[in-house]
């Protein structure tokens, strides 16, 4: 799988043997391969970010989100996949370019509060929301994860977060909740949040997909937010996830978790590391055997 982003050719299949920022047995490699989890979790992360006035203003006023929300989301998704599966050198190069683009971004919220994109507090929150969103979406709509795997996911996310400038990543789900509790008094409902959800529900992201599925994904994203936060953001019963939504999304999530496309980033990254293309779609016991065999081969090479 190749793409071009910020002038860098992204090839998940090469150079052969180059490690990613995270190991192939990480929980991230298991979670990021699922497009349903990434779609739902990514929207939930944006909702958590837009609850914070400084982040909301920075994104809405200084990016292409207003005029090209779909293109902006796809580019963000590509960077997320690169951060997880890409060769570490390329991931660091592209993330560095993204950080430099964000460097000049600063301004004032409508209430007159100053912000800058590289504020460490805001960077910490953005990185944490992405981890929380992807993790909880996979847990709810694909496969339930144990507490140890959840905390490992949050803890390992620090390796990615630091590349984006985050300094303090929560090391557990409980740590994320503590971080949110500190920021929550600042959170507020805003028309931009509803405009963003309208864009998601409109189906513009994937015109070939039925609109009812887009509406279900939007409601699923809202369902990942704690009840107190939903109340603060005025995301009322209109956004409640129905039983039909839940059944449909779980079926789609489980199906996606078994579908290995050889040209996808997870499969290409596995091949780069000398593993079968469908490595991530095999049982965890078989994955461990393959990794042990790979370690033995590398040790004797």
C-alpha atoms as a printed R data frame, in Angstrom:
    type eleno elety resid chain resno       x       y      z
1   ATOM     1    CA   UNK     A     1   0.000   0.000  0.000
2   ATOM     2    CA   UNK     A     2   1.538   3.297 -1.100
3   ATOM     3    CA   UNK     A     3   0.361   6.856 -0.665
4   ATOM     4    CA   UNK     A     4   1.812  10.337 -0.749
5   ATOM     5    CA   UNK     A     5   1.415  12.650  2.210
6   ATOM     6    CA   UNK     A     6   3.166  15.972  2.709
7   ATOM     7    CA   UNK     A     7   5.604  15.041 -0.026
8   ATOM     8    CA   UNK     A     8   6.564  11.713  1.522
9   ATOM     9    CA   UNK     A     9   5.912   8.422 -0.244
10  ATOM    10    CA   UNK     A    10   4.364   6.084  2.289
11  ATOM    11    CA   UNK     A    11   5.023   2.428  1.587
12  ATOM    12    CA   UNK     A    12   3.963   0.151  4.411
13  ATOM    13    CA   UNK     A    13   5.749  -2.828  2.831
14  ATOM    14    CA   UNK     A    14   9.276  -1.412  2.863
15  ATOM    15    CA   UNK     A    15  12.042  -1.110  3.805
16  ATOM    16    CA   UNK     A    16  12.072  -4.784  4.660
17  ATOM    17    CA   UNK     A    17  12.584  -5.493  8.329
18  ATOM    18    CA   UNK     A    18  12.169  -1.929  9.612
19  ATOM    19    CA   UNK     A    19  10.190  -1.815 12.843
20  ATOM    20    CA   UNK     A    20   7.159   0.355 13.462
21  ATOM    21    CA   UNK     A    21   6.770   2.644 16.464
22  ATOM    22    CA   UNK     A    22   4.928  -0.237 18.153
23  ATOM    23    CA   UNK     A    23   5.541  -3.984 18.007
24  ATOM    24    CA   UNK     A    24   3.293  -6.335 15.999
25  ATOM    25    CA   UNK     A    25   2.086  -8.013 19.196
26  ATOM    26    CA   UNK     A    26   0.855  -4.695 20.618
27  ATOM    27    CA   UNK     A    27  -2.842  -4.199 21.264
28  ATOM    28    CA   UNK     A    28  -2.682  -1.247 18.840
29  ATOM    29    CA   UNK     A    29  -1.802  -3.550 15.930
30  ATOM    30    CA   UNK     A    30  -4.835  -5.657 16.811
31  ATOM    31    CA   UNK     A    31  -7.198  -2.675 17.129
32  ATOM    32    CA   UNK     A    32  -6.072  -0.407 14.274
33  ATOM    33    CA   UNK     A    33  -6.673  -3.066 11.650
34  ATOM    34    CA   UNK     A    34 -10.441  -2.739 12.158
35  ATOM    35    CA   UNK     A    35 -12.048   0.068 10.100
36  ATOM    36    CA   UNK     A    36 -15.289  -0.024 12.105
37  ATOM    37    CA   UNK     A    37 -13.416   0.612 15.354
38  ATOM    38    CA   UNK     A    38 -11.331   3.357 13.744
39  ATOM    39    CA   UNK     A    39 -14.397   5.045 12.233
40  ATOM    40    CA   UNK     A    40 -16.446   5.051 15.436
41  ATOM    41    CA   UNK     A    41 -13.469   5.758 17.685
42  ATOM    42    CA   UNK     A    42 -12.145   8.549 15.495
43  ATOM    43    CA   UNK     A    43 -15.473  10.399 15.595
44  ATOM    44    CA   UNK     A    44 -15.678   9.950 19.371
45  ATOM    45    CA   UNK     A    45 -12.161  11.407 19.661
46  ATOM    46    CA   UNK     A    46 -13.164  14.477 17.642
47  ATOM    47    CA   UNK     A    47 -16.223  14.996 19.877
48  ATOM    48    CA   UNK     A    48 -13.984  14.861 22.945
49  ATOM    49    CA   UNK     A    49 -11.579  17.326 21.330
50  ATOM    50    CA   UNK     A    50 -14.311  19.715 20.165
51  ATOM    51    CA   UNK     A    51 -15.686  19.853 23.716
52  ATOM    52    CA   UNK     A    52 -12.579  21.923 24.554
53  ATOM    53    CA   UNK     A    53 -13.058  25.488 23.175
54  ATOM    54    CA   UNK     A    54  -9.392  26.060 22.319
55  ATOM    55    CA   UNK     A    55  -9.067  22.856 20.322
56  ATOM    56    CA   UNK     A    56 -12.420  23.403 18.628
57  ATOM    57    CA   UNK     A    57 -11.452  26.897 17.492
58  ATOM    58    CA   UNK     A    58  -7.996  25.811 16.393
59  ATOM    59    CA   UNK     A    59  -9.298  22.963 14.250
60  ATOM    60    CA   UNK     A    60 -12.319  24.771 12.824
61  ATOM    61    CA   UNK     A    61 -10.576  28.059 12.076
62  ATOM    62    CA   UNK     A    62  -7.185  26.846 10.861
63  ATOM    63    CA   UNK     A    63  -7.787  23.598  8.983
64  ATOM    64    CA   UNK     A    64  -9.790  22.411  5.982
65  ATOM    65    CA   UNK     A    65 -12.409  20.787  8.205
66  ATOM    66    CA   UNK     A    66 -15.110  23.321  7.336
67  ATOM    67    CA   UNK     A    67 -14.657  23.083  3.552
68  ATOM    68    CA   UNK     A    68 -13.323  19.531  3.183
69  ATOM    69    CA   UNK     A    69 -14.202  17.514  6.283
70  ATOM    70    CA   UNK     A    70 -13.983  14.206  4.450
71  ATOM    71    CA   UNK     A    71 -10.564  14.858  2.928
72  ATOM    72    CA   UNK     A    72  -9.308  16.143  6.270
73  ATOM    73    CA   UNK     A    73 -10.588  13.022  8.040
74  ATOM    74    CA   UNK     A    74  -8.985  10.723  5.486
75  ATOM    75    CA   UNK     A    75  -5.628  12.425  5.835
76  ATOM    76    CA   UNK     A    76  -5.870  12.167  9.603
77  ATOM    77    CA   UNK     A    77  -6.720   8.476  9.223
78  ATOM    78    CA   UNK     A    78  -3.688   7.917  7.016
79  ATOM    79    CA   UNK     A    79  -1.397   9.470  9.606
80  ATOM    80    CA   UNK     A    80  -2.957   7.280 12.311
81  ATOM    81    CA   UNK     A    81  -2.291   4.145 10.242
82  ATOM    82    CA   UNK     A    82   1.244   5.312  9.532
83  ATOM    83    CA   UNK     A    83   1.902   5.952 13.226
84  ATOM    84    CA   UNK     A    84   0.826   2.400 14.043
85  ATOM    85    CA   UNK     A    85   2.034   0.301 11.101
86  ATOM    86    CA   UNK     A    86   4.474   2.383  9.092
87  ATOM    87    CA   UNK     A    87   8.271   2.115  9.173
88  ATOM    88    CA   UNK     A    88   9.370   4.118 12.208
89  ATOM    89    CA   UNK     A    89  11.649   6.405 10.183
90  ATOM    90    CA   UNK     A    90   8.856   7.357  7.778
91  ATOM    91    CA   UNK     A    91   6.321   7.745 10.582
92  ATOM    92    CA   UNK     A    92   8.638  10.138 12.408
93  ATOM    93    CA   UNK     A    93   9.314  12.086  9.207
94  ATOM    94    CA   UNK     A    94   5.627  12.603  8.368
95  ATOM    95    CA   UNK     A    95   4.587  13.330 11.944
96  ATOM    96    CA   UNK     A    96   7.404  15.871 12.138
97  ATOM    97    CA   UNK     A    97   6.028  17.607  9.047
98  ATOM    98    CA   UNK     A    98   2.533  17.619 10.546
99  ATOM    99    CA   UNK     A    99   3.896  19.162 13.745
100 ATOM   100    CA   UNK     A   100   5.695  21.871 11.779
101 ATOM   101    CA   UNK     A   101   2.467  22.692  9.906
102 ATOM   102    CA   UNK     A   102   0.700  23.074 13.240
103 ATOM   103    CA   UNK     A   103   3.465  25.234 14.699
104 ATOM   104    CA   UNK     A   104   2.170  28.628 13.490
105 ATOM   105    CA   UNK     A   105  -1.454  27.883 14.421
106 ATOM   106    CA   UNK     A   106  -2.671  30.189 17.157
107 ATOM   107    CA   UNK     A   107  -5.561  32.537 17.799
108 ATOM   108    CA   UNK     A   108  -8.415  33.355 20.133
109 ATOM   109    CA   UNK     A   109 -11.659  31.531 20.856
110 ATOM   110    CA   UNK     A   110 -14.954  33.447 20.397
111 ATOM   111    CA   UNK     A   111 -14.794  34.089 24.163
112 ATOM   112    CA   UNK     A   112 -11.397  35.759 23.718
113 ATOM   113    CA   UNK     A   113  -9.212  33.010 25.180
114 ATOM   114    CA   UNK     A   114  -5.832  32.606 23.498
115 ATOM   115    CA   UNK     A   115  -4.715  29.237 22.162
116 ATOM   116    CA   UNK     A   116  -1.846  27.731 20.236
117 ATOM   117    CA   UNK     A   117  -1.811  24.340 18.547
118 ATOM   118    CA   UNK     A   118   1.391  23.195 20.222
119 ATOM   119    CA   UNK     A   119   0.182  23.885 23.765
120 ATOM   120    CA   UNK     A   120   1.338  20.757 25.672
121 ATOM   121    CA   UNK     A   121  -1.966  20.490 27.575
122 ATOM   122    CA   UNK     A   122  -3.940  20.439 24.332
123 ATOM   123    CA   UNK     A   123  -1.526  18.001 22.680
124 ATOM   124    CA   UNK     A   124  -1.846  15.668 25.662
125 ATOM   125    CA   UNK     A   125  -5.650  15.738 25.386
126 ATOM   126    CA   UNK     A   126  -5.720  15.166 21.623
127 ATOM   127    CA   UNK     A   127  -3.401  12.162 21.876
128 ATOM   128    CA   UNK     A   128  -5.380  10.736 24.791
129 ATOM   129    CA   UNK     A   129  -8.750  11.098 23.052
130 ATOM   130    CA   UNK     A   130  -7.515   9.185 20.008
131 ATOM   131    CA   UNK     A   131  -6.304   6.306 22.173
132 ATOM   132    CA   UNK     A   132  -9.493   6.225 24.214
133 ATOM   133    CA   UNK     A   133 -11.779   6.451 21.169
134 ATOM   134    CA   UNK     A   134 -10.147   3.662 19.155
135 ATOM   135    CA   UNK     A   135  -9.794   1.416 22.193
136 ATOM   136    CA   UNK     A   136 -13.364   1.736 23.444
137 ATOM   137    CA   UNK     A   137 -14.851   1.405 19.967
138 ATOM   138    CA   UNK     A   138 -13.007  -1.883 19.445
139 ATOM   139    CA   UNK     A   139 -14.036  -3.103 22.900
140 ATOM   140    CA   UNK     A   140 -17.720  -2.235 22.402
141 ATOM   141    CA   UNK     A   141 -18.258  -3.066 18.743
142 ATOM   142    CA   UNK     A   142 -15.664  -5.685 17.780
143 ATOM   143    CA   UNK     A   143 -14.266  -7.805 20.618
144 ATOM   144    CA   UNK     A   144 -14.334  -7.105 24.371
145 ATOM   145    CA   UNK     A   145 -10.874  -6.493 25.801
146 ATOM   146    CA   UNK     A   146  -9.697  -7.276 29.317
147 ATOM   147    CA   UNK     A   147  -8.586  -4.546 31.687
148 ATOM   148    CA   UNK     A   148  -4.931  -5.528 31.251
149 ATOM   149    CA   UNK     A   149  -5.141  -5.151 27.455
150 ATOM   150    CA   UNK     A   150  -6.963  -1.831 27.781
151 ATOM   151    CA   UNK     A   151  -4.363  -0.410 30.114
152 ATOM   152    CA   UNK     A   152  -1.542  -1.761 27.961
153 ATOM   153    CA   UNK     A   153  -3.104  -0.035 24.946
154 ATOM   154    CA   UNK     A   154  -3.271   3.283 26.782
155 ATOM   155    CA   UNK     A   155   0.251   2.872 28.158
156 ATOM   156    CA   UNK     A   156   1.800   1.930 24.797
157 ATOM   157    CA   UNK     A   157   0.060   4.854 23.132
158 ATOM   158    CA   UNK     A   158   2.675   7.080 24.759
159 ATOM   159    CA   UNK     A   159   5.174   6.056 22.044
160 ATOM   160    CA   UNK     A   160   2.898   7.555 19.397
161 ATOM   161    CA   UNK     A   161   1.700  10.483 21.475
162 ATOM   162    CA   UNK     A   162   5.226  11.702 22.161
163 ATOM   163    CA   UNK     A   163   5.968  11.900 18.438
164 ATOM   164    CA   UNK     A   164   3.054  14.342 18.155
165 ATOM   165    CA   UNK     A   165   4.346  16.377 21.084
166 ATOM   166    CA   UNK     A   166   2.270  14.920 23.920
167 ATOM   167    CA   UNK     A   167   4.181  14.865 27.200
168 ATOM   168    CA   UNK     A   168   1.802  13.126 29.563
169 ATOM   169    CA   UNK     A   169  -0.227  10.250 28.162
170 ATOM   170    CA   UNK     A   170  -2.583   8.444 30.562
171 ATOM   171    CA   UNK     A   171  -1.218   5.000 31.380
172 ATOM   172    CA   UNK     A   172  -4.655   3.451 31.892
173 ATOM   173    CA   UNK     A   173  -8.329   3.994 31.180
174 ATOM   174    CA   UNK     A   174  -8.688   5.250 34.761
175 ATOM   175    CA   UNK     A   175  -5.886   7.722 34.039
176 ATOM   176    CA   UNK     A   176  -7.793   8.991 31.005
177 ATOM   177    CA   UNK     A   177 -10.887   9.536 33.139
178 ATOM   178    CA   UNK     A   178  -8.810  11.500 35.631
179 ATOM   179    CA   UNK     A   179  -7.425  13.665 32.817
180 ATOM   180    CA   UNK     A   180 -10.952  14.282 31.533
181 ATOM   181    CA   UNK     A   181 -12.204  15.199 35.001
182 ATOM   182    CA   UNK     A   182  -9.603  17.980 35.183
183 ATOM   183    CA   UNK     A   183 -10.622  19.423 31.816
184 ATOM   184    CA   UNK     A   184 -14.365  18.799 32.010
185 ATOM   185    CA   UNK     A   185 -15.282  22.115 33.673
186 ATOM   186    CA   UNK     A   186 -14.051  23.771 30.463
187 ATOM   187    CA   UNK     A   187 -16.202  21.613 28.170
188 ATOM   188    CA   UNK     A   188 -19.261  23.146 26.543
189 ATOM   189    CA   UNK     A   189 -21.937  22.475 23.973
190 ATOM   190    CA   UNK     A   190 -21.413  24.340 20.703
191 ATOM   191    CA   UNK     A   191 -23.064  24.480 17.241
192 ATOM   192    CA   UNK     A   192 -19.820  23.224 15.667
193 ATOM   193    CA   UNK     A   193 -20.220  19.899 17.482
194 ATOM   194    CA   UNK     A   194 -23.689  19.436 16.003
195 ATOM   195    CA   UNK     A   195 -22.476  20.570 12.572
196 ATOM   196    CA   UNK     A   196 -19.722  17.968 12.745
197 ATOM   197    CA   UNK     A   197 -22.208  15.221 13.655
198 ATOM   198    CA   UNK     A   198 -24.501  16.357 10.816
199 ATOM   199    CA   UNK     A   199 -21.598  15.954  8.383
200 ATOM   200    CA   UNK     A   200 -20.985  12.412  9.639
201 ATOM   201    CA   UNK     A   201 -24.671  11.472  9.466
202 ATOM   202    CA   UNK     A   202 -25.073  12.942  5.973
203 ATOM   203    CA   UNK     A   203 -23.095  10.087  4.408
204 ATOM   204    CA   UNK     A   204 -20.729  12.417  2.559
205 ATOM   205    CA   UNK     A   205 -17.774  10.417  3.849
206 ATOM   206    CA   UNK     A   206 -18.749   7.370  1.785
207 ATOM   207    CA   UNK     A   207 -21.588   8.085 -0.657
208 ATOM   208    CA   UNK     A   208 -21.900   4.411 -1.590
209 ATOM   209    CA   UNK     A   209 -22.733   3.416  1.993
210 ATOM   210    CA   UNK     A   210 -26.387   3.657  3.139
211 ATOM   211    CA   UNK     A   211 -27.103   6.754  5.215
212 ATOM   212    CA   UNK     A   212 -28.630   4.715  8.010
213 ATOM   213    CA   UNK     A   213 -25.187   3.176  8.610
214 ATOM   214    CA   UNK     A   214 -23.611   6.614  8.891
215 ATOM   215    CA   UNK     A   215 -26.287   7.649 11.382
216 ATOM   216    CA   UNK     A   216 -25.619   4.485 13.380
217 ATOM   217    CA   UNK     A   217 -21.874   5.196 13.419
218 ATOM   218    CA   UNK     A   218 -22.502   8.747 14.663
219 ATOM   219    CA   UNK     A   219 -24.746   7.473 17.464
220 ATOM   220    CA   UNK     A   220 -22.203   4.767 18.338
221 ATOM   221    CA   UNK     A   221 -19.520   7.430 18.676
222 ATOM   222    CA   UNK     A   222 -21.703   9.460 21.035
223 ATOM   223    CA   UNK     A   223 -22.376   6.296 23.056
224 ATOM   224    CA   UNK     A   224 -18.657   6.090 23.928
225 ATOM   225    CA   UNK     A   225 -18.826   9.388 25.810
226 ATOM   226    CA   UNK     A   226 -19.473   9.276 29.557
227 ATOM   227    CA   UNK     A   227 -23.061  10.244 30.449
228 ATOM   228    CA   UNK     A   228 -21.974  13.358 32.340
229 ATOM   229    CA   UNK     A   229 -20.108  14.611 29.275
230 ATOM   230    CA   UNK     A   230 -23.045  13.882 26.971
231 ATOM   231    CA   UNK     A   231 -25.181  16.009 29.247
232 ATOM   232    CA   UNK     A   232 -22.679  18.844 29.227
233 ATOM   233    CA   UNK     A   233 -22.552  18.763 25.406
234 ATOM   234    CA   UNK     A   234 -26.354  18.539 25.056
235 ATOM   235    CA   UNK     A   235 -26.097  15.273 23.134
236 ATOM   236    CA   UNK     A   236 -29.528  14.060 24.212
237 ATOM   237    CA   UNK     A   237 -31.839  11.162 23.249
238 ATOM   238    CA   UNK     A   238 -31.660  12.092 19.560
239 ATOM   239    CA   UNK     A   239 -28.207  10.483 19.585
240 ATOM   240    CA   UNK     A   240 -29.101   7.356 21.562
241 ATOM   241    CA   UNK     A   241 -27.792   4.127 20.067
242 ATOM   242    CA   UNK     A   242 -30.631   1.731 19.218
243 ATOM   243    CA   UNK     A   243 -30.542  -2.021 19.668
244 ATOM   244    CA   UNK     A   244 -30.616  -2.414 15.873
245 ATOM   245    CA   UNK     A   245 -27.657  -0.023 15.549
246 ATOM   246    CA   UNK     A   246 -25.689  -2.017 18.102
247 ATOM   247    CA   UNK     A   247 -26.379  -5.391 16.483
248 ATOM   248    CA   UNK     A   248 -25.592  -4.095 12.991
249 ATOM   249    CA   UNK     A   249 -22.326  -2.423 13.993
250 ATOM   250    CA   UNK     A   250 -21.135  -5.378 16.018
251 ATOM   251    CA   UNK     A   251 -21.786  -7.687 13.075
252 ATOM   252    CA   UNK     A   252 -19.894  -5.303 10.773
253 ATOM   253    CA   UNK     A   253 -17.052  -4.985 13.287
254 ATOM   254    CA   UNK     A   254 -16.616  -8.728 13.674
255 ATOM   255    CA   UNK     A   255 -16.737  -9.248  9.904
256 ATOM   256    CA   UNK     A   256 -14.117  -6.542  9.330
257 ATOM   257    CA   UNK     A   257 -11.897  -8.149 11.955
258 ATOM   258    CA   UNK     A   258 -11.726 -11.317  9.841
259 ATOM   259    CA   UNK     A   259 -11.201  -9.685  6.453
260 ATOM   260    CA   UNK     A   260  -7.549  -9.439  5.453
261 ATOM   261    CA   UNK     A   261  -6.832  -7.365  2.354
262 ATOM   262    CA   UNK     A   262  -3.277  -8.001  1.197
263 ATOM   263    CA   UNK     A   263  -2.930  -4.393  0.007
264 ATOM   264    CA   UNK     A   264  -3.988  -2.894  3.358
265 ATOM   265    CA   UNK     A   265  -1.548  -1.223  5.739
266 ATOM   266    CA   UNK     A   266  -1.788  -3.978  8.413
267 ATOM   267    CA   UNK     A   267  -1.052  -6.725  5.881
268 ATOM   268    CA   UNK     A   268   1.725  -4.816  4.142
269 ATOM   269    CA   UNK     A   269   3.345  -3.970  7.473
270 ATOM   270    CA   UNK     A   270   3.248  -7.635  8.477
271 ATOM   271    CA   UNK     A   271   4.984  -8.600  5.239
272 ATOM   272    CA   UNK     A   272   7.617  -5.909  5.850
273 ATOM   273    CA   UNK     A   273   8.493  -7.603  9.121
274 ATOM   274    CA   UNK     A   274   8.744 -11.057  7.550
275 ATOM   275    CA   UNK     A   275   5.354 -12.206  8.833
276 ATOM   276    CA   UNK     A   276   2.438 -13.624  6.823
277 ATOM   277    CA   UNK     A   277   0.152 -10.993  5.313
278 ATOM   278    CA   UNK     A   278  -2.740 -12.316  7.404
279 ATOM   279    CA   UNK     A   279  -0.696 -12.399 10.611
280 ATOM   280    CA   UNK     A   280  -3.083 -10.119 12.517
281 ATOM   281    CA   UNK     A   281  -6.104 -12.157 11.446
282 ATOM   282    CA   UNK     A   282  -4.845 -15.393 12.992
283 ATOM   283    CA   UNK     A   283  -5.374 -16.555 16.571
284 ATOM   284    CA   UNK     A   284  -3.233 -14.896 19.222
285 ATOM   285    CA   UNK     A   285  -1.610 -18.253 20.008
286 ATOM   286    CA   UNK     A   286  -0.560 -18.630 16.379
287 ATOM   287    CA   UNK     A   287   0.685 -15.053 16.315
288 ATOM   288    CA   UNK     A   288   2.915 -15.788 19.283
289 ATOM   289    CA   UNK     A   289   4.345 -18.867 17.540
290 ATOM   290    CA   UNK     A   290   5.054 -16.862 14.397
291 ATOM   291    CA   UNK     A   291   6.783 -14.125 16.385
292 ATOM   292    CA   UNK     A   292   8.881 -16.661 18.274
293 ATOM   293    CA   UNK     A   293   9.898 -18.308 15.000
294 ATOM   294    CA   UNK     A   294  10.781 -14.897 13.547
295 ATOM   295    CA   UNK     A   295  12.903 -14.084 16.618
296 ATOM   296    CA   UNK     A   296  14.766 -17.401 16.262
297 ATOM   297    CA   UNK     A   297  15.457 -16.698 12.582
298 ATOM   298    CA   UNK     A   298  16.725 -13.171 13.321
299 ATOM   299    CA   UNK     A   299  18.910 -14.502 16.156
300 ATOM   300    CA   UNK     A   300  20.663 -16.993 13.869
301 ATOM   301    CA   UNK     A   301  20.911 -14.708 10.836
